[in-house]
Amino acid sequence: MAIFLYELSGKSAETFAQAGWDCYCIDIQHPGNTSKGNIHFIRADARRWKPTRDMVERCRFFAAFPPCDDLAVSGSRWFKGKGLHALSDAIELFAVAAEWAEFFEVPYLIENPRSTISTYWRKPDYAFDPCDYSQLAPSDHYTKKTCLWTGGGFVMPPKAPLPGPPAVNVIRDMKGKGRDRANARSVTPMGFMRAVYDANFGAPVAQSVAA
């Protein structure tokens, strides 16, 4: 069983679900508690959510994708106008992820773009671009520097890029407005999550490379 915190789309859980894992995606934006196959969506505020005893006993992998709007250095020119409350809320959500990651005592990753969390907590353990794993998902052949804070025996997968220069500014130029655009920009690259599963748990039973 795997738990994915701040996961709205369910994309990061798909490889695990294909391999037969029960996956729980926790996010306050879910309209309610629903399931799609063995991916279970739970609407909850991470600051108040508590896993069941069964979840704690069965969890073998934990991943978290804290909101980066008020932490990413790419938006630093707007920090002052957002105020201290926005910063403190963002740090609190990241801190919740870090607390749960250590609690489960399993391989874990916490993902964020290059962000100020390195100043407030610690530097990331790894960084990657989606194109580093585009052999596993050709649509991910673009750049977006992403940092990882890991632990619990997590194994960083070896890179598997497609040949040729990757696209740039894909995320910057993504269409849409407001929260919908922010959600689309934050979806975890499928190629990377497939590589994570392979490196930490062995190749999944069913795997598509056409995403």
N, C-alpha and C positions, 0 to 999 in steps of 0.2 A: 504494500500500500504506500502511496505517496501523497504528500500534502503540498499544495501550491498556494502560497499566500499572496494576496493582491493580484489574483489571476482572473481576469474577466473573460477573455476569449476561449480559454480552455486549450489553446494551441500548444502550450508548453507541456501539457499532460498527454497529448495524443500518442506519442511513441510509447509511453509507459502503458497506456490503455490498450494499445495494439498488442502489447506483450502479455496482456491479461491482468494487469494491475488494477486495483481499485484506486481511483484518483479523486482527490477532493480539492476543488478550486474555491478558495475563500475570497470574497470581494464584496464590499458594501454596495456596489453598483448592480449586482444581480437582482432581477425583479423579484426573486423568491428562491426557494429551495427546489431545484429540479435536477434531473439526471438525463444524460445522453449516453446510453450504453453504460459503461462502467466509469464514466466521468461524472462526478457529482458536484453540482454548483450550490454553494451555500452563501446566502446573503447574510453578511455579518460585518460589524465594525471590528477590525483586527485588534483594537485596543481593549475590546470587551469579550472577544471570542475565546472560548476554551475548548480544546479538543476533548472528545470523549475518552474514557479509559481504553476502549477498544482501539481507537486511533493511536493512542500513545503506545500500546503494546504491539500494534501491527506496522507502524510506520517504519519504512526502510529508506526513505529519501525525502528530503525537504528542500523546497526552493521558494524563494520570495523575490518579488519584483516591486519594491516600494515605489510610490509615486515620486517622480524625479523633477516635477515642475519647479519646485522651489529649492532644489539642490544642485541641478546640473550647471556646470560652469558655462555652458553655451548660453544660458539665460542670465548670466551674472549682472548684465547691465540693468536688469529690471529688479534686482534684489531689493534695493533701497526703497523703491516704491511699494513693494509688497508688504514690508513691515516685518517686525520680529515674530508676530504670531504665526505667519505663514512658515517662517523658518523653523520655529519651535515645533509646529505640528508635523512638518516633514521629518525632522530629526526623531520625533517621538515614534512615528510609523516605522522608520528604519530601525530604531532601537527595539521595537516589538519583534520585528523580524529576526534580529540578532539574538534576542532572548529565546525565542522558540527554536531557532537553529541549534543553539547550544543545548537546550533542554532535551531534544529528541535523541541526541547522541548517535546520529546517523550521518552519512555523507550529505552535505548540504552546499547550496550556493545562494548567495544574495546578489542580485544583478542591479546595476545602475549605470547610467552614462558616467563620463568623467564628472565628478561632483565634489562639492565641498565636504562631503562626509569624510574624506581622507584627512581633513584638518581636525574634525571633531572626534573621530574614532581612530581609525588606522588606515594605512594605505591598502589598496586592493591587492589580492594575491595574484590575479591574472587580468589580462585584457585581451579582447579579440574584436574582430570585425565579422559581420555575417558572411562576407565573402571567403573567410578562412575555412568555411565548411560548406561551400556551395556545391561541391561534388554530391552532397547528400540532399541538396535542395537548390537546383539551379536558379530559382527565382531570388535566392539570397545573395546573388553575386553583386553586392554593393557594399559600400563602406559605412560604418556607424560604430565609432569607437565605444566599446562597452566594457565595463569593469566588473570584476567578480570578487566577492569576499567569500571564501570557502572554508570548509573544515570537516571534521568527522571522517577523515580518510578519503575525501573527494579526490578523484583523479581527473586532471585536466586532459581532455582528449587531444590527440595529435591533429594538426591541421590537415584539411583535405580540400584545398581550393581548386576551382576550375582554372584552366589556363586563360590568359588574357587579362587585360586591365579591368578592374571592377568599375561599376557605375558609381558616381559620386552625387551627393546632394539628393538622393532618392528620398530620404526622410525629410529633409528641409523643404523639398518641393511637393510633398504629399498634399493632395487636395482634401478639402473638408474644412469644417469650422469647429471651434470650441472644443468641448469634451470629446466629441466623436473623433475629431482629428487627433487629439492627444492619445486616445485609446488606440487608434490605428497605428500611430507612431511607436507605441510602446510594446506592440506584440513581439514576443520573443522569436527569433529566427528558428525555423524548424530544423534546418541542417545542424545547427549547434546542439539542439536538444537531442537529436538522433545520435550525434556523436557522444554526448554526455552519457546517454543510456548505454551505448556500446562499450565505452571505456570503463564504466563503473559496474555494469551488470551483465554484459555480454550482448550480442546482437539480438534485437527483438525478433519475435516470431514472424511478424508481418511488417514490412517497411516499404513505403512508397517513396520514390525519388522524384516524383513529378510535381511536388508542391511548388 
